[in-house]
Amino acid sequence: MPIAPRRFGVWKATALVVGNIIGAGIFMLPRDLAPAGWTAGGAWLLAVVGALGVAWVFARLFAAFPTAGGVHGILTLGVGPRAAFVGSWGYLVSVWAANATLAISGVEYLARVVPLPVAMPWLRPSLALGALGALLLANLRGRGGDVQLVSTVVKLLPLVAVLLLAARLLGREGAAALTATAPAPFTTAALLPAMSLTLYAMLGIESAAIPADLVEDAPRVVPRATMLGTALSGVIGLLVTCGVTLLLPGAATSDAPLADFVAWQSVPVAGLAVALCAIVSCFGCLNGYLLVGAELTAAMADDGDLPTSLGRRNDVGVAPVPLWLGAGVTTLLILAAYTATSAFRFAALVTTATNLVLYLLALATAARFLLDGRLPRTIGLGAACVGGMVFALFALLGAGAEALVWGAALVAAGIPLGLVARRAAHPARAN
């Protein structure tokens, strides 16, 4: 007998947003932002303001079109089925790339708890793939929401510890705590690359709107969860990563910067506790993106933009084939990332570049609806659309040529699949 799908209330929906935003980025970014010094603070401010603007657009779009079929359906109404497919497929690619960064980061923090011999290079990718497989099974059984709620609570604990220890250090030593690490001065040349990385740490603002069919009272819950989750994540991310980036000596060479900071300011065992929480955070975020990616794939299949087999659900209300598909592509990206000089940075920038395709199309949709009257013509929403587009375009440029080429290739790879599926499902529309 089929089991009723587990519904997401406001807390689970907010946990999905916070859990998907606060993943590997906050725990790993201090290392990659450390060379930017004070520029990291400016990059974070731009990322948070831009993300809040985009989140407001997503919230207003969903409030106006709660039955359109989530983000993919709203894009179809606004920019047409072909552009909507490109945006949604690009988002799927970003989810799969994000899952690679999450698995990699979880293993890096695991190495802080359990030594992983350098002489066994196959061990780290094997552990990353093992974690991916375990979370795949949890989602196939419909336990993704429960895993997300628990992991979100756990991941906030070390972030609170970092904030308290940073405040204590600054209160005790004042400006001397900053001059001791001699952060690089603010430069405009480093701003765009740093902003692309900080934006990676803010990706996930759309998480509540993607699995809308699983959200209880979605017209009310989704906008509220989107704004609350984005604001909370932005404030925490800015304070935690900038605190560690500017205060921790040797942050640029640390594989587990938050754990090193806590161990430095308290006792070594506290650093191990942070590493354990970081592992839960990374793998909890991986769980959330597996769920979100599968739900978007199923929505596209229901709309005829992907093969219909991808939309079939099991007895607990989840679509198993998209889960397997996402896990398969993530596996390939994990293996590719471990051949790069910096596995985390490579996967993070590919994630940012492909995710921005969805953001730009959502902003274009909102702009069209503002012009034709389907959204209320308010100054705030108009400013959010214009500012969000400028912000997203600059972030796209900051991602760099390598990430853009990889992102474009992965997005282009899905277009033939979409054309075939659309022709089979809607012959007239395809023509």
C-alpha positions in Angstrom: 0.0 0.0 0.0 1.5 3.4 -1.0 2.8 5.6 1.8 1.8 9.3 1.9 4.7 11.5 1.0 6.4 13.3 3.9 5.4 16.9 3.7 7.7 19.9 4.4 6.4 22.5 6.9 7.9 25.9 7.5 10.7 24.6 9.6 11.7 21.8 7.3 11.5 24.1 4.3 13.6 26.7 6.0 16.0 24.0 7.1 16.2 22.9 3.4 17.2 26.5 2.4 19.7 27.0 5.3 21.0 23.5 5.0 21.6 23.8 1.2 23.2 27.3 1.6 25.4 26.4 4.6 27.2 23.4 3.3 30.8 23.1 2.3 31.2 26.8 1.5 31.4 28.2 5.0 33.6 25.4 6.2 36.1 25.6 3.3 36.0 29.1 1.9 38.3 30.8 4.5 41.2 28.9 2.9 40.4 30.1 -0.6 39.5 33.6 0.5 42.5 34.2 2.7 44.8 35.5 -0.2 42.1 38.2 -0.9 42.4 39.6 2.7 40.1 42.5 3.3 38.6 42.2 -0.2 36.8 39.1 1.1 34.7 41.3 3.3 33.6 43.4 0.4 32.9 40.3 -1.7 30.8 38.8 1.0 28.7 42.0 1.4 28.0 42.0 -2.3 27.1 38.4 -2.3 24.7 38.7 0.6 23.0 41.8 -0.8 22.7 40.2 -4.3 21.5 36.9 -2.9 18.8 38.6 -0.8 17.6 40.5 -4.0 17.4 37.2 -6.0 15.7 35.5 -3.1 13.1 38.3 -2.9 12.4 37.7 -6.7 12.0 34.0 -6.2 9.7 34.5 -3.2 7.5 37.0 -5.2 7.4 34.7 -8.3 6.3 31.7 -6.3 3.7 33.8 -4.3 2.2 35.0 -7.5 2.3 31.6 -9.3 2.1 28.9 -6.6 0.5 26.3 -8.9 2.8 26.8 -11.9 4.9 23.7 -11.1 7.8 25.2 -9.1 10.6 27.2 -10.6 10.6 25.2 -13.9 6.9 25.9 -14.5 7.3 29.6 -13.7 10.3 29.9 -16.1 8.2 28.2 -18.8 5.5 30.9 -18.3 8.0 33.7 -18.4 10.7 32.8 -21.0 9.2 29.9 -22.8 9.9 26.1 -22.7 13.3 26.1 -24.5 14.9 28.8 -22.3 13.2 27.3 -19.2 14.8 23.9 -20.1 18.3 25.5 -20.4 17.9 27.3 -17.0 16.6 24.2 -15.3 19.2 21.9 -16.9 21.9 24.4 -15.9 20.6 24.3 -12.4 20.7 20.5 -12.4 24.3 20.6 -13.5 25.1 23.1 -10.7 23.4 20.7 -8.2 25.5 17.8 -9.4 28.7 19.9 -9.3 27.8 21.2 -5.8 27.3 17.6 -4.7 30.9 17.0 -5.8 32.2 19.9 -3.7 30.2 18.7 -0.7 31.5 15.2 -0.9 35.1 16.4 -1.3 34.8 18.8 1.6 33.2 16.2 3.9 36.2 13.9 3.2 38.7 16.7 3.8 37.2 17.3 7.3 37.0 13.5 7.9 40.8 13.5 7.3 41.1 15.7 10.4 39.4 13.1 12.5 40.7 9.9 10.9 44.1 10.1 9.2 43.9 9.3 5.5 47.3 8.3 4.1 48.6 10.4 1.2 50.2 7.2 -0.2 46.6 5.9 -0.8 45.3 8.5 -3.3 42.3 6.4 -4.2 41.0 6.5 -0.6 39.6 10.0 -0.6 37.5 9.7 -3.8 36.3 6.3 -2.5 35.1 7.7 0.7 33.4 10.6 -1.1 31.5 8.1 -3.3 30.6 6.0 -0.3 29.0 8.9 1.4 27.1 9.8 -1.8 25.8 6.2 -2.0 24.6 6.2 1.6 22.6 9.4 1.2 21.2 8.2 -2.1 19.7 5.2 -0.2 18.3 7.5 2.5 16.5 9.6 -0.1 15.2 6.6 -2.0 13.4 5.7 1.2 11.9 9.1 1.7 14.0 10.1 4.6 15.7 13.1 3.0 13.7 15.8 4.9 14.4 14.2 8.3 18.2 14.0 7.5 18.1 17.6 6.5 16.5 18.9 9.6 18.9 17.0 11.9 22.0 18.0 10.0 21.0 21.7 9.9 20.8 21.8 13.6 24.1 20.1 14.0 25.9 22.3 11.5 25.0 25.5 13.3 26.8 24.4 16.5 30.4 24.9 15.3 29.4 28.2 13.6 28.2 29.6 16.9 31.4 28.4 18.5 33.5 30.3 15.9 31.5 33.5 16.3 31.9 33.4 20.1 35.6 32.7 20.0 36.2 35.4 17.3 34.3 37.9 19.4 36.4 36.9 22.5 39.7 37.3 20.5 38.8 40.7 19.2 37.6 41.8 22.6 40.8 40.7 24.2 43.3 41.9 21.5 41.4 44.4 19.4 43.0 45.5 16.2 46.2 43.6 17.1 44.4 40.4 16.3 44.0 41.5 12.7 47.5 43.0 12.2 49.0 39.8 13.4 47.8 38.0 10.3 48.5 41.0 8.0 45.5 40.6 5.7 46.0 41.8 2.1 44.5 45.2 1.5 41.3 45.7 -0.4 41.7 45.7 -4.2 39.1 45.9 -6.9 41.1 43.5 -9.1 40.5 40.7 -6.6 36.8 41.6 -5.9 35.1 39.7 -8.8 37.0 36.4 -8.3 36.3 36.6 -4.6 32.7 37.4 -5.1 32.2 34.3 -7.3 33.5 32.2 -4.5 31.4 33.9 -1.8 28.3 33.6 -4.1 29.0 29.9 -4.1 28.5 29.9 -0.4 25.1 31.6 -0.9 23.8 29.2 -3.6 20.6 27.4 -2.5 18.2 30.3 -2.0 15.8 28.6 -4.4 15.8 25.3 -2.5 12.3 25.7 -1.0 10.7 26.6 -4.4 12.1 23.6 -6.3 10.4 20.8 -4.4 7.1 22.8 -4.1 5.0 19.7 -4.5 6.4 18.4 -1.2 5.8 21.6 0.8 2.7 21.9 2.9 0.7 25.2 2.3 3.4 26.1 -0.3 2.0 29.6 -1.2 2.6 30.8 2.3 5.6 28.6 3.4 7.9 28.8 0.4 8.3 32.7 0.3 8.7 32.8 4.1 11.3 30.0 4.1 13.1 31.5 1.2 13.7 34.9 2.8 14.2 33.7 6.3 16.7 31.0 5.2 18.6 33.3 2.9 18.9 36.1 5.5 20.0 33.8 8.3 22.6 32.0 6.1 24.0 35.3 4.8 24.6 36.8 8.2 26.2 33.6 9.5 28.3 33.1 6.4 29.7 36.6 6.3 30.7 36.7 10.0 32.1 33.2 10.2 34.2 33.1 7.0 35.5 36.6 7.3 36.3 36.0 11.0 38.4 33.0 10.2 39.9 34.4 7.0 41.1 37.6 8.8 42.0 36.1 12.2 43.5 32.7 11.7 47.3 32.6 10.9 48.0 30.3 8.0 44.3 30.2 6.9 45.4 30.0 3.3 47.1 26.6 3.8 44.5 25.0 6.1 42.4 22.1 4.8 40.0 22.5 7.7 40.1 26.2 8.6 37.1 26.3 11.0 38.4 23.3 13.0 41.9 24.9 13.1 40.5 28.2 14.3 38.5 26.6 17.2 41.4 24.4 18.2 43.7 27.4 18.1 41.4 29.5 20.3 40.4 26.7 22.8 41.7 23.1 23.0 42.6 20.6 20.3 39.7 18.3 21.1 37.3 21.2 20.3 38.8 21.3 16.8 37.9 17.6 16.4 34.4 18.3 17.5 34.1 21.1 14.9 35.5 18.7 12.2 32.8 16.2 13.1 30.0 18.8 12.8 31.5 20.0 9.5 31.3 16.4 8.2 27.6 16.3 9.2 27.1 19.7 7.5 28.7 18.8 4.2 27.0 15.5 3.9 23.7 17.0 5.2 23.9 19.6 2.4 24.7 16.8 -0.1 21.5 15.1 1.1 19.5 18.3 0.5 20.8 18.8 -3.0 20.2 15.2 -4.0 16.5 15.8 -3.0 16.3 19.1 -4.8 17.9 17.9 -8.0 15.6 14.8 -8.1 12.5 16.9 -7.6 13.4 19.4 -10.4 14.2 16.5 -12.8 10.8 14.9 -12.0 9.1 18.3 -12.6 10.8 18.7 -16.0 9.8 15.1 -16.9 6.2 15.8 -15.9 6.2 18.9 -18.2 7.5 16.8 -21.1 11.0 18.4 -21.1 12.7 15.2 -20.1 11.8 11.5 -20.6 8.6 10.6 -18.7 10.4 7.7 -16.9 12.3 10.3 -14.9 9.0 11.6 -13.3 7.7 8.2 -12.0 7.6 8.1 -8.2 7.9 5.2 -5.8 5.7 4.3 -2.8 7.2 7.0 -0.6 6.6 9.8 -3.1 10.2 10.2 -4.4 11.4 9.9 -8.0 14.1 7.2 -7.9 15.5 7.5 -11.5 16.5 11.2 -11.1 18.2 10.3 -7.8 20.3 7.6 -9.6 21.0 10.0 -12.5 22.2 12.8 -10.2 24.4 10.4 -8.2 25.9 9.1 -11.5 26.9 12.6 -12.8 28.2 13.6 -9.4 30.4 10.5 -9.4 32.0 11.6 -12.7 32.5 15.1 -11.3 34.1 13.9 -8.1 36.6 11.8 -10.1 37.3 14.7 -12.4 37.7 17.2 -9.5 40.3 15.0 -7.8 42.5 15.3 -10.9 42.5 19.2 -10.6 45.0 21.2 -8.7 42.3 22.4 -6.3 39.4 20.0 -6.3 37.2 22.2 -4.2 37.8 25.5 -6.0 37.3 23.8 -9.4 33.9 22.3 -8.5 32.8 25.4 -6.7 33.3 27.7 -9.6 31.6 25.2 -12.0 28.7 25.1 -9.6 28.5 29.0 -9.5 28.7 29.4 -13.3 25.9 26.9 -14.1 23.6 28.0 -11.2 23.7 31.6 -12.4 21.9 30.5 -15.6 18.8 29.8 -13.6 19.1 33.0 -11.6 19.4 35.1 -14.7 16.4 33.5 -16.4 14.3 33.8 -13.2 15.2 37.5 -13.0 14.3 37.9 -16.7 11.0 36.2 -16.0 10.2 38.6 -13.1 11.1 41.6 -15.3 8.7 40.4 -18.0 5.9 39.9 -15.5 6.6 43.4 -14.1 6.2 44.8 -17.6 3.0 43.0 -18.5 1.4 43.4 -15.1 1.5 39.8 -13.8 3.6 41.0 -10.9 2.9 44.2 -8.9 5.0 47.1 -10.2 6.8 48.1 -7.0 10.1 50.0 -6.8 11.6 47.3 -4.5 10.9 44.4 -6.9 12.1 46.4 -9.9 15.3 47.3 -8.1 15.8 43.7 -7.0 15.5 42.5 -10.7 17.9 45.1 -12.1 20.4 44.8 -9.2 20.2 41.0 -9.3 21.0 40.9 -13.0 24.0 43.1 -12.7 25.2 41.1 -9.7 24.7 37.8 -11.5 26.5 38.9 -14.6 29.5 40.2 -12.7 29.6 36.9 -10.7 29.5 35.0 -14.0 32.6 36.9 -15.3 34.4 36.3 -12.0 34.0 32.5 -12.3 36.8 32.4 -14.9 37.2 30.9 -18.3 37.8 27.3 -17.2 34.6 27.1 -15.1 32.6 28.8 -17.9 33.8 26.4 -20.5 33.0 23.4 -18.3 29.6 24.8 -17.4 28.7 25.6 -21.0 29.7 22.1 -22.1 27.7 20.4 -19.4 24.6 22.6 -20.1 24.9 22.0 -23.9 25.1 18.3 -23.3 21.5 18.3 -22.0 19.9 20.2 -24.9 19.7 17.2 -27.3 18.0 15.1 -24.6 15.5 17.9 -24.0 14.7 18.2 -27.7 14.1 14.5 -28.1 11.9 14.4 -25.0 9.9 17.5 -26.0 9.3 16.2 -29.5 8.0 12.9 -28.1 5.8 14.5 -25.5 4.6 17.6 -27.4 5.1 17.2 -31.2 3.3 20.5 -32.0 5.2 22.5 -29.4 8.5 21.0 -30.5 7.8 22.1 -34.1 
